[in-house]
Amino acid sequence: MTRVVITGAGGMLGCQLVATAPVDVEVVAVDIAEGDLSTPEGVAAAVETHRPDIVVHTAAWTDVDGCERDPARAWRVNALATRLVAGACRRLGARLVYISTDYVFDGGLGRPYAEADAPCPVNVYGETKLAGELAAASVDDHLIMRTQWLFGPGRSNFVEAVLRKALRGEPLIVVADQWGCPTYTVHLAPMVWRGALAGWRGVLHAAGRGIATWHDVAAAALEAAEVACKLMPCSLDEWPSSARRPRYAPLALNRWQELSGSVGPTWRQGVGEYAKMMAGVLEQQLGRSPVR
Ligand SMILES: NC(=O)c1ccc[n+]([C@@H]2O[C@H](COP(=O)([O-])OP(=O)(O)OC[C@H]3O[C@@H](n4cnc5c(N)ncnc54)[C@H](OP(=O)(O)O)[C@@H]3O)[C@@H](O)[C@H]2O)c1
């Protein structure tokens, strides 16, 4: 049986990977409690001791503005930890699947990014994730899967925040001039499993199909959940944040389609499914009827 260590198993993507593991895979789910991956001891305890065939490394510090304010922590968690995990994979002869991000790009290309396009991050999070990619590439058998704009169960996320505010009857102001591929973790997890087990190598983009702005995502979530709310557009330049963000960085999914022979679900399907489910959960949590 193939033994797979999943790092960041308590995170938004990690918990979906654990929940959707194929039956013929033995999963070892590890998070910070099992070992801080930015230390050699943590990697020995959380990864090496299990002697995995494959490591799916999702653990990261994903707070983009937080990374800008505390670059030392970002470099430790996103770059150093990946270097140490890659070292463990080299010693074990294990395959490394590293989850990366569209934030390695600057968003200035004017078309969706292919795997071969040159990275050029515009913030600390992107720089540290790119350093993680370079570390992952030091493992002979590696796959770097870049994804984008995640939402799904288990952690706070944009779609949940939109619905929570709307159900409280609060108006929403949402960025309408930043474009990407919103990705439902429930749809992404099987793509990651496919990539991990198929043995594909190099860089591979995997995300929701289609291109959207955050404003499009909010509108689709409200429509699917049938929640009424005042939704106003704003510009990325008006949005208060510490980190610069790529304005147009959708991920081109051609390689995924060639390798897998299939097109994945659209971002709109993902937002629809998740928003319908979350609206019910939040209505119960807030103990009130929705504003419809
Ligand atoms: N979220 C997105 O929109 C997005 C978009 C593109 C790519 N990605 C990439 O996709 C991957 C998964 O993202 P996600 O949103 O699922 O992440 P997440 O929910 O923030 O989960 C990351 C997990 O890593 C753990 N972790 C942090 N520092 C650690 C350390 N030093 N040692 C061990 N574990 C540590 C976290 O534990 P604590 O919670 O206790 O800190 C958390 O459980 C990441 O690599 C991210 O860069 C995410």
PDBQT file of the ligand as one rigid body, heavy atoms in Angstrom, charges set to zero:
ROOT
HETATM    1  N1  LIG A 301      -5.745  29.476   0.737  1.00  0.00    +0.000 N 
HETATM    2  C1  LIG A 301      -5.584  29.825  -0.540  1.00  0.00    +0.000 C 
HETATM    3  O1  LIG A 301      -6.370  30.616  -1.097  1.00  0.00    +0.000 OA
HETATM    4  C2  LIG A 301      -4.443  29.262  -1.325  1.00  0.00    +0.000 A 
HETATM    5  C3  LIG A 301      -4.304  29.643  -2.678  1.00  0.00    +0.000 A 
HETATM    6  C4  LIG A 301      -3.249  29.102  -3.428  1.00  0.00    +0.000 A 
HETATM    7  C5  LIG A 301      -2.369  28.196  -2.854  1.00  0.00    +0.000 A 
HETATM    8  N2  LIG A 301      -2.518  27.856  -1.538  1.00  0.00    +0.000 N 
HETATM    9  C6  LIG A 301      -1.561  26.907  -0.955  1.00  0.00    +0.000 C 
HETATM   10  O2  LIG A 301      -2.291  25.721  -0.662  1.00  0.00    +0.000 OA
HETATM   11  C7  LIG A 301      -1.779  25.118   0.529  1.00  0.00    +0.000 C 
HETATM   12  C8  LIG A 301      -2.934  24.866   1.486  1.00  0.00    +0.000 C 
HETATM   13  O3  LIG A 301      -3.554  26.111   1.796  1.00  0.00    +0.000 OA
HETATM   14  P1  LIG A 301      -4.688  26.187   2.915  1.00  0.00    +0.000 P 
HETATM   15  O4  LIG A 301      -5.459  27.434   2.668  1.00  0.00    +0.000 OA
HETATM   16  O5  LIG A 301      -5.362  24.875   3.032  1.00  0.00    +0.000 OA
HETATM   17  O6  LIG A 301      -3.784  26.435   4.210  1.00  0.00    +0.000 OA
HETATM   18  P2  LIG A 301      -4.252  26.592   5.727  1.00  0.00    +0.000 P 
HETATM   19  O7  LIG A 301      -5.715  26.329   5.859  1.00  0.00    +0.000 OA
HETATM   20  O8  LIG A 301      -3.703  27.897   6.203  1.00  0.00    +0.000 OA
HETATM   21  O9  LIG A 301      -3.491  25.381   6.420  1.00  0.00    +0.000 OA
HETATM   22  C9  LIG A 301      -2.107  25.343   6.526  1.00  0.00    +0.000 C 
HETATM   23  C10 LIG A 301      -1.755  24.368   7.626  1.00  0.00    +0.000 C 
HETATM   24  O10 LIG A 301      -0.336  24.357   7.816  1.00  0.00    +0.000 OA
HETATM   25  C11 LIG A 301      -0.086  24.348   9.203  1.00  0.00    +0.000 C 
HETATM   26  N3  LIG A 301       1.231  24.906   9.520  1.00  0.00    +0.000 N 
HETATM   27  C12 LIG A 301       1.584  26.219   9.533  1.00  0.00    +0.000 A 
HETATM   28  N4  LIG A 301       2.851  26.348   9.915  1.00  0.00    +0.000 NA
HETATM   29  C13 LIG A 301       3.326  25.106  10.151  1.00  0.00    +0.000 A 
HETATM   30  C14 LIG A 301       4.575  24.601  10.585  1.00  0.00    +0.000 A 
HETATM   31  N5  LIG A 301       5.616  25.407  10.865  1.00  0.00    +0.000 N 
HETATM   32  N6  LIG A 301       4.716  23.273  10.742  1.00  0.00    +0.000 NA
HETATM   33  C15 LIG A 301       3.674  22.435  10.490  1.00  0.00    +0.000 A 
HETATM   34  N7  LIG A 301       2.472  22.854  10.068  1.00  0.00    +0.000 NA
HETATM   35  C16 LIG A 301       2.289  24.175   9.902  1.00  0.00    +0.000 A 
HETATM   36  C17 LIG A 301      -1.189  25.215   9.766  1.00  0.00    +0.000 C 
HETATM   37  O11 LIG A 301      -1.320  25.034  11.157  1.00  0.00    +0.000 OA
HETATM   38  P3  LIG A 301      -1.910  26.275  12.047  1.00  0.00    +0.000 P 
HETATM   39  O12 LIG A 301      -3.263  26.573  11.519  1.00  0.00    +0.000 OA
HETATM   40  O13 LIG A 301      -1.898  25.731  13.421  1.00  0.00    +0.000 OA
HETATM   41  O14 LIG A 301      -0.962  27.410  11.824  1.00  0.00    +0.000 OA
HETATM   42  C18 LIG A 301      -2.383  24.746   8.963  1.00  0.00    +0.000 C 
HETATM   43  O15 LIG A 301      -3.012  23.621   9.543  1.00  0.00    +0.000 OA
HETATM   44  C19 LIG A 301      -0.710  26.077   1.056  1.00  0.00    +0.000 C 
HETATM   45  O16 LIG A 301       0.550  25.565   0.710  1.00  0.00    +0.000 OA
HETATM   46  C20 LIG A 301      -0.969  27.384   0.349  1.00  0.00    +0.000 C 
HETATM   47  O17 LIG A 301       0.215  28.139   0.166  1.00  0.00    +0.000 OA
HETATM   48  C21 LIG A 301      -3.537  28.348  -0.777  1.00  0.00    +0.000 A 
ENDROOT
TORSDOF 0
